[in-house]
Amino acid sequence: MRSGVGYDVHAFAVGRILVLGGVQIEHDKGLAGHSDGDALIHAIMDSILGAAGLGDIGMLFPSDAPLLEGIASTTLLKKVKEKVESAGYETIFVDATIIAQNPRVTPYISSMKRTLSRIIGIDSESINIKATTTDGLGFVGREEGIGCLAISTLKKLK
């Protein structure tokens, strides 16, 4: 068994759709980024790659790669799953926290878990997603962006 930690932050940007955990969230701004800016999936990918000892998403998917501009993070997560399985590991549990003052994301968590479950290949009970605020403190509290933390547990394939 191996565990890895992931962390990602994206600033809000006008004119973009807000996507977290592969689910579109109703909000007046989305997250800036070279891809779709899905900070939750980015944190999860880093935690999975870290547990497998395979670096991070910046190494795998550079933010200056033209072919990745605007790509759905769900597509990148599929590639991470394939890479990790090729290295002889499978993800067995993911725990993540979304840190956002606004919008409230709790109503979307079930959909996020279903989406992530389908891509990662584990049942939704093996994915835990929590949401919290910073009580008005820092860039999150000022509603300038969203941060996400994740830890994933992998086991060696037989």
Disulfide bonds with the S-S distance in Angstrom:
none
